[in-house]
């Protein structure tokens, strides 16, 4: 029987290592019951909806657009492609992924399917838990890669991210860190498109052929959710060889 493989694309949330976007609420875990005292163990969690690995709903940046409880499962289960731009980002922390980068990827892998999740692998996942992830300068500005605005407009206009696809990244957001206007986010978060941010383990996601599956809490009128985000890989039989889950 053919069985899809799941790989985790999420960081573990840990107050000791979780990088917080400037201005977001602090992340705290407080033990409120112990087995010794209460017969069970549980903690109180305080965090923003976009702490650690998360997905954002369209209303996160656009008034009147869909919020978390307006989305359906089809908005959270999408074909995925991964574009490896680590070399460019290693040379330039402010790198903006171009239309040319996407076209070069398509020459090797074929056209991106309609309404896809287009994920860029910048290499920022390896910096998680350290000051290098924020990469702030002396003036406090963030420096991390993202999409060029023209690239996202082209992805939307050509249907590649369509009505309910989106963009993903292992950095804080699809915007280059230096853009404080969030122009890319405001464009991505239209219609029913979502954004996946602070992804992990992208080495385990193939360039094409996988889907992404987004979990997390569906808060009433939520701007998104901290999440378990999975890569759903094609069955091993489709490749002609036996494949073991990465990790």
C-alpha positions in Angstrom: 0.0 0.0 0.0 1.3 3.4 -0.9 1.8 5.7 2.1 2.8 9.4 2.1 5.7 10.4 4.3 5.5 13.3 6.7 8.4 15.5 7.7 8.2 18.2 10.3 9.0 21.7 9.1 8.6 23.3 12.6 11.0 24.5 15.2 10.5 23.5 18.9 9.2 26.4 20.9 11.5 27.0 23.8 11.8 30.3 25.7 15.5 29.7 25.9 16.0 29.7 22.2 12.9 31.1 20.4 13.8 34.3 18.6 11.0 36.9 18.9 10.2 39.4 16.2 10.8 42.9 17.6 7.6 44.3 19.1 5.9 40.9 19.5 4.8 39.7 22.9 7.4 37.7 25.0 7.1 34.0 25.0 6.7 32.4 28.5 6.0 28.9 29.8 4.9 28.7 33.4 4.4 25.4 35.2 1.0 25.7 37.0 0.6 22.0 38.1 3.0 19.2 38.9 2.5 15.5 39.3 4.0 15.6 42.8 1.7 18.3 44.0 -1.4 18.1 41.8 -1.3 14.6 40.3 -0.8 15.9 36.8 1.6 18.2 35.0 0.6 21.2 32.9 1.8 24.7 31.9 0.4 28.1 31.1 1.6 29.3 27.7 1.9 33.0 26.9 2.9 33.9 23.3 1.9 35.8 20.3 0.0 34.1 17.4 3.1 34.4 15.3 5.7 33.1 17.8 8.1 30.5 16.3 7.1 28.5 13.3 3.6 29.7 12.2 1.2 30.5 9.5 -0.5 33.8 8.9 -4.0 34.5 7.7 -4.9 37.1 5.1 -6.3 39.4 7.7 -3.0 39.7 9.4 -2.1 42.5 7.1 -5.3 43.4 5.2 -8.4 44.8 6.8 -11.5 42.8 5.9 -9.6 39.8 4.6 -10.1 36.2 5.9 -9.0 35.5 9.5 -8.0 32.1 10.9 -11.5 30.9 11.4 -12.6 32.0 8.0 -10.2 29.6 6.3 -11.0 26.0 5.4 -8.8 22.9 5.1 -8.1 23.5 1.4 -6.4 26.8 2.4 -4.0 24.9 4.7 -3.2 21.9 2.5 -1.3 23.0 -0.6 1.1 21.7 -3.2 4.6 22.9 -2.3 7.7 23.8 -4.1 11.1 24.7 -2.5 13.5 27.1 -4.2 17.0 26.9 -2.8 18.5 30.4 -2.7 21.0 29.8 0.1 24.1 30.7 -1.9 22.7 34.1 -2.9 21.5 34.7 0.7 24.9 33.8 2.1 26.5 36.5 0.0 23.8 39.1 0.7 21.7 39.0 3.9 19.3 41.4 2.3 18.8 39.3 -0.8 15.5 39.5 -2.6 14.4 36.5 -4.6 13.9 37.4 -8.2 11.6 36.3 -11.0 14.8 35.0 -12.6 15.4 32.8 -9.6 12.0 31.3 -10.0 12.3 30.9 -13.8 15.7 29.2 -13.3 14.1 26.7 -10.9 11.3 26.0 -13.4 13.8 25.2 -16.1 14.9 22.3 -13.9 11.6 21.3 -12.3 8.8 22.5 -14.6 6.2 25.2 -14.0 5.0 25.7 -10.5 1.4 24.3 -10.2 -1.4 26.7 -9.7 -2.2 27.8 -6.1 1.0 26.5 -4.7 3.0 27.3 -1.6 6.2 28.7 -2.9 8.9 28.2 -0.2 12.3 29.8 -0.3 15.2 28.1 1.5 17.4 31.0 2.5 19.6 29.1 5.1 18.2 31.2 7.9 16.8 28.0 9.6 20.4 27.1 10.6 20.6 30.4 12.5 17.6 29.7 14.7 18.1 30.3 18.4 21.0 32.7 18.0 21.3 36.5 17.5 22.3 35.8 13.9 18.7 35.0 13.2 17.6 38.6 13.8 20.8 39.9 12.4 20.2 43.4 13.6 22.5 46.3 12.7 23.6 49.1 15.0 20.4 51.0 14.3 18.2 48.0 15.2 17.2 47.2 11.6 16.7 43.5 10.7 18.7 41.9 7.9 17.3 38.7 6.4 16.4 37.7 2.9 12.9 37.7 1.4 11.0 37.9 -1.9 11.2 40.9 -4.2 7.8 42.6 -4.5 7.8 42.2 -8.3 8.4 38.4 -7.8 5.3 38.0 -5.6 3.2 40.1 -7.9 4.3 37.9 -10.8 3.6 34.7 -8.8 0.1 36.0 -8.1 -0.7 37.4 -11.5 0.4 34.1 -13.3 -1.7 32.0 -10.9 1.3 30.2 -9.4 0.2 31.3 -5.9 -3.3 32.1 -7.2 -6.3 32.6 -5.0 -5.2 30.4 -2.1 -1.6 29.5 -2.4 1.1 31.5 -0.6 4.7 31.9 0.2 7.0 30.3 2.8 10.3 31.0 4.3 12.7 29.9 7.0 13.2 33.6 7.9 10.9 35.8 9.9 8.7 36.8 7.0 8.5 36.9 3.1 9.5 40.6 3.3 13.2 41.4 3.3 14.1 42.3 6.9 15.0 45.9 5.9 11.5 46.6 4.5 9.5 48.1 7.3 6.5 48.8 5.1 5.8 45.0 4.8 4.9 45.5 1.1 5.5 41.8 0.2 3.3 40.6 3.1 0.5 43.0 2.2 0.5 41.5 -1.3 0.9 37.8 -0.3 -1.9 38.1 2.3 -4.7 38.8 -0.2 -7.7 36.6 -1.1 -7.1 33.3 0.7 -3.4 33.3 0.5 -1.3 32.4 3.5 2.3 32.8 4.6 4.4 30.2 6.3 7.2 31.7 8.4 10.2 30.5 10.4 10.1 27.1 8.8 12.6 24.4 9.9 14.2 21.3 8.4 13.8 22.4 4.8 16.6 20.0 3.7 13.9 17.3 4.1 11.5 18.9 1.7 12.0 18.1 -2.0 12.1 20.8 -4.6 8.7 19.6 -6.0 6.1 16.9 -5.6 5.3 17.5 -1.9 2.4 19.2 -0.2 2.3 21.3 3.0 -0.1 20.6 5.8 -0.6 23.4 8.4 -1.8 22.6 11.9 -2.2 25.0 14.9 -5.0 26.6 16.9 -7.9 28.1 15.0 -8.5 31.1 17.3 -11.6 33.1 16.7 -10.7 36.1 14.5 -7.0 34.9 14.6 -4.3 36.6 12.6 -2.8 33.1 12.1 -1.4 30.4 14.4 1.7 29.0 15.9 1.8 25.7 14.1 3.0 22.2 13.4 3.7 22.5 9.7 4.3 19.2 7.9 5.7 18.4 4.5 3.7 15.6 3.0 6.0 13.8 0.6 5.0 11.6 -2.3 4.8 7.8 -1.7 8.2 6.1 -2.1 6.8 3.9 -4.8 6.4 6.9 -7.0 10.2 7.3 -7.2 10.9 3.7 -7.9 13.0 3.3 -4.8 12.4 2.7 -1.2 12.6 5.9 0.8 12.9 6.3 4.6 11.5 9.4 6.3 14.3 12.0 6.8 15.4 12.7 10.3 
